[in-house]
Amino acid sequence: MQLKILATLAFGALSFISQAQSRQTLVTIGNTSVGADEFIANYRKNNQNLQDPADKKTPGEYLDLFINFKLKVLEAEKEGYDTLKSFRDELSGYRKELSQPYLTSISFDEKLLDNAYYRTTHERRASHILIRVSPDASASDTLAAWDKIMNIRTQFLNGKNFNELAVQYSEDPSAQTNRGDLGYFAAFQMVFPFEDAAYKTPIGQVSQPVRTRFGYHLIYVQDERPASGEMKVAHIMKMVPKNADLKFRQQQKAQIDSIYQLAKRGDDFAELAKNLSEDKRSAINGGEMPWFTRTTMVPEFSAAAFNLPNNGDISEVIETPYGYHIIKRLQYKPVPKFEEIRDLLITKIKSNPDISKHSQDNFVEKLKNDYQLQINQDVFQQFLKNAMTSDKKGTLNAISENLKAETLATFSNKKLTCGQFVEYLETQKLPTNPGLSEELLNDRLKEFIKLQILAFEDSQLEQKYPDFANMMREYHDGILLFNISNDKIWNVAGKDTAGLQRYFNNKSTKKYYWQERFKGMVIQVADQATRDKVDEILAAGDVSAQELSDLINTNGQHAIDAKEGSFEKGDDPVVDYFVWNGPKPSGLDETLNFVRGNKIGPEMKSLTEAWGLYSADYQDYLEKEWVKSLRKNWKIKVNKKALKTIPSI
């Protein structure tokens, strides 16, 4: 929300003007020159898609608004608002958020989006073999796992059956029962490196080893089929545990068969489910289950459900690993078109840490090439030798000052020294037993270079991307405008009650009036006896609604509801009926519901009654006076020749 507010305050423009736009100065305020391109960006944005075409302005008309905006920003800078820590922190936070799309591979993300849609609409069936190795495993353990998985792959290529190899070697416990067969799956149902490899491997072939957080996988791709959309069903279930004996199975089968006959003859399926299904979570809803696809339900169940051709059709009894079921088709949704789920796919991609890391890693590799990264291997080998002979306790005491000064890597004419790498390492938690290793330092160097390259790329965004520079300028100006306006106008109008009173007193004409009103009480009583008592009290003299309630509602009883105030037409349906002959409210009893009071004619609202309205007017007054002062104190020069070249929208 605040981002939107700031964008609006800064005249809203997310400008995508090209560098080719005119860079000539349009207006000079004090010593600050404002380019025509900045004005054009704001003008176009704020004069497009207006609800009322009459609000559209010419460049000359809009220029006054633009100058007022720039005056306020420059005044904020003059008064030091841009030097405050709160400002710097806020702008830094926005920059971090806005820079994220520029610090990853945009084209790769678009490719991911296309891939995600394809993988949502096409399901793959694959088997796998897992050799476990933890993400932080030592080099020797990683190599051992690699050698083992490659040996298994060689056996498959030499003719061994993949599923038999899975039973023999896979360290996935489920392989002993499913023989490595994972069935069909679609996008976002597997960890991303696994999914990516499964869809990139041709059908009938085995992948190269794939590393995930679980270890190394071999993936044998068996089949691909179009996705079938989504299904919503109700079911009736009789549970059968895995270790159930034959007699129990037969009993459960006999019961489900009897229920099937009842459903087949037309008995209410939802009632049968509520009373007889052993899936209690769905039974309370008449057996109704959440939407599912073929790949998110056990195969036996999904196959039976998707084979039902029409809504309302009921399956025969089917068996799954969990028991016996009867399925009723309720609704079906076909595979959505790309535009229908584009936003959902984007959300899933962005929220998947495996995909985000994969995307950024690709982006960093591209930057390494673009910036011609070079690592001085001789210096790094010397660094390794010194670091690992330090004291075997994860410290870097043996790194000399001379070595720290050596250049370890270069990119884009930027040098990274061994000393900088040491400073980075000292921020990391280094192992103390057995100490530093070549493998660890290699990994840390990769991460150090990645961070340095991303930081450098971040520092170049304004120069590389004009649209990003425009956004940052607009948020910079927007925050300043918000803060100084808060101090000069909004807070003043809210706190300066004396100033507001003077403003109200000096108004030659008052703007805010009450329409004709009813002033009095709206009363509802419980019975005729209470009504008689109320009439008697009101006839005796003036009382307030609270006093009337206190006199009637004694000894804990609640025989009357009374409210009082001033009501315009439309404020209360009971008042409308009795005072202005409006429509009679449904269920209104004229004996038990009534009003007491008088109509009063139109009259001006007092300052208290219209505080918010007059306060808003006072803000407008303060702003106009402030702008007059700014225009008086700042020298303004407009390049009228340049202004004439800007076409109206």
Secondary structure, 3 states (H helix, E strand, C coil): CHHHHHHHHCCCCCCCCCCCCCCCEEEEECCEEEEHHHHHHHHHHHCCCCCCHHHCCCHHHHHHHHHHHHHHHHHHHHCCHHHCHHHHHHHHHHHHHHHHHHHCCHHHHHHHHHHHHHHHHEEEEEEEEEEECCCCCCHHHHHHHHHHHHHHHHHHHCCCCHHHHHHHHCCCCCHHHHCCEEEEECCCCCCHHHHHHHHHCCCCCECCCEEECCEEEEEEEEEEEECCCEEEEEEEEEECCCCCCHHHHHHHHHHHHHHHHHHHCCCCHHHHHHHHCCCHHHHCCCCECCCECHHHCCHHHHHHHHCCCCCCCECCCEEECCEEEEEEEEEEECCCCHHHHHHHHHHHHHCCHHHHHHHHHHHHHHHHHHCCCEECHHHHHHHHHHHHCCCCCCCCCCCCHHHHCCEEEEECCEEEEHHHHHHHHHCCCCCCCCCCCHHHHHHHHHHHHHHHHHHHHHHCHHHHCHHHHHHHHHHHHHHHHHHHHHHHHHHHHHHCHHHHHHHHHCCCCCCCEECCEEEEEEEEECCHHHHHHHHHHHHHCCCCHHHHHHHHCCCCCCCEEEEEEEEECCCCHHHHHHHHCCCCCCCCCCCCEEEEEEEECCEECCCCCCHHHHHHHHHHHHHHHHHHHHHHHCCEEECHHHHHCCCCC
